[in-house]
Amino acid sequence: MMVQITWQPGRIVPGSLKKLKMKNISEILKKEDVIVVDVRDTWEYEEGHVKNAVNIPLNEIPARIGEFKKLNGPVVLYCRSGNRSGTAVHILKLAGITNAYNGGGISDMQKITLN
């Protein structure tokens, strides 16, 4: 389990960075041209996914960089826990794609998209 913390003078606030990040992701998801990508394996995607998400497994991301470069809007990626989507965002940023965002895990994304 990964714990995120924020420093405030005199105290540490667990989870506060994650709340801020999810608020930002929520705003990005409101954009008309946003693309949501599930980077889990196909069998995981088939068991359930965020509405309108497309499935591009993490191991396919490097071979499909050209497709991402053609997109005009932001890309929000997610997986089961946020680790694989973080790796995918890193790969995309190294390829010069600056509008890629880690949406975290599927439960985080479901909370955001249901609100």
N, C-alpha and C positions, 0 to 999 in steps of 0.2 A: 504494500500500500504506500502510495506517495502522498506526503503531507506538504502542502504549500503554505508558506507563512509570509506575512508582511511585517515589516518593522515599523513601529510607531515609537516615538520617544517614550522610553520607559516600559514598553510592552510589545509582545508579539501577538499577532492576531491570526490564528490558524484558519486556513481556508479563504481568507479575504482576497487573495490574488485570483483564485479560481472564480469567485463570484464576480469580480470585475471583468475577467476574461469572458465569462459566459454572457454578461450584459453586452459586451462588445460584439460577440458572435451573434447574439440576438438581433442587434442592429444590422449587421451585415446580412443576415438571413432575410431581412425585409426588402432588400434590393431586388428589383425585377429581374436583373440579369445574373443573379447568383446561381451557381451550380454546386450541388451537394454531392460529394463523392464518398462512398463507403469503401474503404480500402481493405476490408476483411476478405477472407477467402469466399469464394462463390457459395459454398455450402452454408457458411455463416449468414451471408446476405439472404439466401433463400429461406432461412429460418425466421427472418424478420428484419426489417430495415426501416429507416426514416422515410416517410412519404416523399416521393419524387427523387429519391437518391439514386444515383447510378453506381454500379459496382465496377470498380477498377482495383483489383487486388494489388497490394503493395508491391509484389514481385513484378507486376506489369508496368508500374509507374515509369521507370527509366526508359522503357521502350516506347512509351506513349507521350513523351515530353512534347513532341510536335503538336499533338492534339490540345494540350494545355496551353501552348503558346498561341493558338488560334482563338482562344476564349477572350472575350472583352471584359467580362465581369469578374467579380470575386469568386474564388473557389474555396468552399469549406469542406474539409476532409475529416472523417471520423472513423473510428474502429470500435473495438470492444472496450478498451480502457483509455485510449488516447496515446499509447506508445507508438503503434504502427502509423497512426495518422501524423504524429510528430515527426517520424522518420520520413514520411511521404512529403510533408511540408518542407523539410530540410532539403530533400532531393530536388524539389521544384525550385526552391530559392537558389540553390547552387546553379541551376540551369537558367537563372535570370527571371524566373516567374515570381513577381513580388506581391501578387494579389492572392496568395494562398494562405489559408488560415487553419489552424488546428482546432476543430470543434470538440475535441476530447472523445469521450466514450459514447456509445450509443445511448446509454441512460441519460447522459447530459443533454444530448441532442434531442431526445424524446421529450424531456422536460421543457426545453426551450420551444420546440415546435408545437407543443400542445397548449402553450400559454398564449 
